Amino acid sequence: MEKKFDVVLWGATGFTGQLVAEYLAKHADTAVKWAIAGRSQQKLETVQRKLATINASLSDLPILVGDSHDKASLEAIVSQTKVLCTTVGPYAKYGDLLVEICVEQGINYCDLTGEVPWIRKNVETLHDKAQETGARIVHCCAFDSIPSDLGNLMVQEHALAEYGRPCDTVKFAMYSASGGISGGTIASLLEIVKEAGKDKEFRKMLANPYNLVPGKKPDWSQTDQTRGRYDEDFGFWTGPFMMAGINTRIVRRSNHLLGNPWGKDFKYSETMRIPGGVTGRIGAHAFSTGFGLFQILAAIGPTRRVLETAVLPKPGEGPSEEKRESGYFKTKLLGFIPAQGSEPQIKVEGVVVGQKDPGYGETAKMLGESALCLALDEQTSGGGILTPASAMGMTLVHRLRNAGMTFMVESGPA
């Protein structure tokens, strides 16, 4: 059926939602039909007026009003669009009904969640239904987990095209970055840590490297890095990467959804570069200790409340435009194609670079382009609880390249 809108942006009055709206105002083709949506007509009108200063044609941009817990209002909104794009989190608190309705109506959906337990619940309860209705429910369309998921896909596609074989191992490193973490991301993380502190089975689920591939036997050799160490392949000291707990699971789910093209025993890991030689070793161990201490403090009620109220950014807060524009991130990936007969091991090197603050500027770009990709580009994937790589693949990589991100790959003998 013909829809009134290509994209509806749900949560357009929030800090990140406004950035996504501004991105669409600047970069969506004039033929794209889109609308902003949220709880407050008045706040949405304020956003509309601001968008009109960017693009005068948006002075009459459609506004839709609803509530995250009001089924009728959400059904009315979802029924009008090809794609529902949402920035409203924590998603475990505000996202259930919206995803259920998108699945019921067969509507494509994308978000920027990094909440593994919530995604797992959706996989268990909604994946089969989404396959039936054709709804492409794509989580993690932002800094978590597009650089990881699409970076790995790029490396693997190069390996297959050039050598006819995939990498059986890919290692990802957050090489350098400048910018802040969103208050919404922090709120979601603290909620997960809080739950983990109370429930042993919950902790076990979080630790499972394949927690987004139900039924697969855990490979505990792929547990996330927790200590500082020197990585011989990268050639620098490393520490644990805070987002590895979601990114690695998404990459493994992509392999599963695509039919294990990289092998059933494909290994993927993430780390963070610690600059310096001797100082790098000291920094790696110090960072790892601090990372572990943060997790302990976040799990204890009184200290978690101090972190929430006095230390960490709150939901709806974010850096200034100047800081967003001056931010950046650079990631490196190393893939290894195993030796075969007389052919030596091949190393594939990939780089993913963003030109703005990762948690806001580039996140708005990645989520905005994901929504446009789902709405406008030809799709080969079926419905389900999907990942960026399994739903949009290299089509989204090309979009993000055109939008200014760097996705680059080269290879040669290891």
Secondary structure as UniProt FT lines:
FT   STRAND          5..10
FT   TURN            11..13
FT   HELIX           15..27
FT   TURN            30..31
FT   STRAND          34..38
FT   HELIX           41..54
FT   HELIX           56..60
FT   STRAND          63..65
FT   TURN            68..69
FT   HELIX           71..78
FT   TURN            79..80
FT   STRAND          81..86
FT   HELIX           91..94
FT   HELIX           96..105
FT   STRAND          108..111
FT   HELIX           116..133
FT   STRAND          136..138
FT   TURN            143..145
FT   HELIX           146..163
FT   STRAND          169..178
FT   HELIX           183..198
FT   HELIX           200..207
FT   TURN            209..212
FT   TURN            214..215
FT   HELIX           220..222
FT   STRAND          229..231
FT   TURN            232..235
FT   STRAND          236..239
FT   TURN            242..243
FT   HELIX           244..257
FT   TURN            258..259
FT   TURN            261..262
FT   TURN            264..265
FT   STRAND          267..274
FT   HELIX           278..299
FT   HELIX           301..306
FT   HELIX           307..311
FT   TURN            315..316
FT   HELIX           321..326
FT   STRAND          328..337
FT   TURN            341..342
FT   STRAND          346..354
FT   TURN            358..360
FT   HELIX           361..376
FT   STRAND          384..386
FT   HELIX           388..391
FT   HELIX           393..402
FT   TURN            403..404
FT   STRAND          406..413
//
